[in-house]
Amino acid sequence: MLDACTRAEEAEALARQGQETFAAFGDLPFPLVAAIHGPCLGGWFELALACDYRVCSLDDKTVLGLPEVQLGLLPGSGGTQRLPRLIGVDRALDLILTGRSVKARQALKLGMIDDAVPNSILLETAAADAALAHASGEQLASASRVI
């Protein structure tokens, strides 16, 4: 997408569009839960950050992060704002400025996700445990646990 931009204004508009789209998620009348299996990097992780809850599979191929800095870019769709609010400025800066990605267990420990479960129950957990608990106004029954 950035390759298609010929002027700085076009790149700014692209980032603004991503930010506005993800910000609109907060106005939806229902909770959004990201069920993550496999690489969740860059814009995909920014999308997950815009959701109310994030549940990951414990599969070895599941990794999360914002690696754009390794290409000379900063995350442009709100990740630089949402990640520090979620895990604190110090931890977020480490991930944002190094482009380091982490596996599900580490992401749970850092507070980047709400749950980490085997892939076989990922969708069930995301739908039942997170969405229903959030919709009823309760705390996540499974928050910060690993099955």
N, C-alpha and C positions, 0 to 999 in steps of 0.2 A: 504494500500500500504506500509506504513511504517513497519507494522508487518512482511511483507515478507522480509524486509531488515535484513541481518545478519551481515553486516559490515557497518561502517561509510561511506565508499566509495560508497556503494550502495544507501544510503540515500542522499548523495551529488549529485550523478548522477540523482536521481529522481527529486530533487529540480532544478538542472540545466536544465533538460528536460522541466520542467514546465516553467521556466524562458525564455528559448529559444523559446518555443512554443508561449507564450504570447507576447514576444518581436517581433516575426515575424508578428503579427497582424498589426504592424505599417508600414510594407512594402507592405501591400495589396493595390491594386489600387482603392479601394472603402472604404467608411466609414463603421465602425462597430458600431452598436447601440445595446445596451443591453436593452431589454424590460423585466423588472423584476416584477414578481408577486409571492408572497410567500417568504419563507426564502432564502436569498442570503448571505450565510455565508461561511467563510473559502475560499477554493479554488474557489468556485463559485463567491464570491465577487472579488477575485483576477482576475478572468476571466473578470468580468464586468469592473474592473478598467483598464484593458488592451484595452477596447473598446474606441471609440472616444466619445461616448455619452452614458448616462445611464438615462433611463426613468422608473419610478416605478409606480406601481398601489398604490392607497391610501388605499388598503385593510388592515385591522388590522393585517393580518398574514404576510404582507410584512415587513421583517426586513433585515438589512444589517449589516455586521460586520466581524471581524476577531477573532473568539473566540478560536483559537488554543492555546493561552497562558494559557487558563484554563486547558489544557492538558499537559502543560509544553513544548509547542512548539512555535516557532515563525513562522509566515507565510513564506512559502518557495518559492512562485512563483511570487515574485516581488511586493507583496502588501506593504511591508515595504518601498519600494522606490516610488511607484506610489501614495499611499494615502497621504504622506506628500507633494508631489508636487501639489496635487489637493487641499488640505485643509489647508496646513501649518503644520509645525513640531509639534507645541504644541497640536493642536487638534488631529492630527494623533497619536501622542504618547499616549495620553489618551486612544484612542480606541484600539490601538495595545497592550499596556501593561496591560490593564484591561480586554480585551476580550469582552467589552461591545458592545451590538448590539443596533441599533437605528431603529425606524420606518421611513417610507418614508418622512413624514413632517420634522422630525428632520434632516434626511439625506440631504434634500433639503436646509434647513437652514444652515447646516454645509458646504455645497458645494460638498457633496459626489456624488450627482446626479444632472442632468440638468433639470429634470422635474418630476412632480408627478401628475398623473391624475386618474380619475376613471378607473377601470379595463375594463369597456365597451369600452373605446377608447384607451386603452394602445397600442395595435399594430398599430392602425391607426396613433397615435401620434408619435410613435417610427419611423415608416417608412416614413411618409409624412413630419412631422414637423422637425425632427432631421436629418435624412439622406439626404433629398433633400436640406435643408438649408446648410448643411455642404458641400455637393457635389458642390453647386453653389458658395461656398466660403463666404456665408453670415453668419452673426451671427444667432444663434438659435432665431427664432421668439418668442419662448415660454420659453426661458431660465429663470430659477428661478421664475417660477410661479406655482401656484396650481389652478387647476380648481375645 
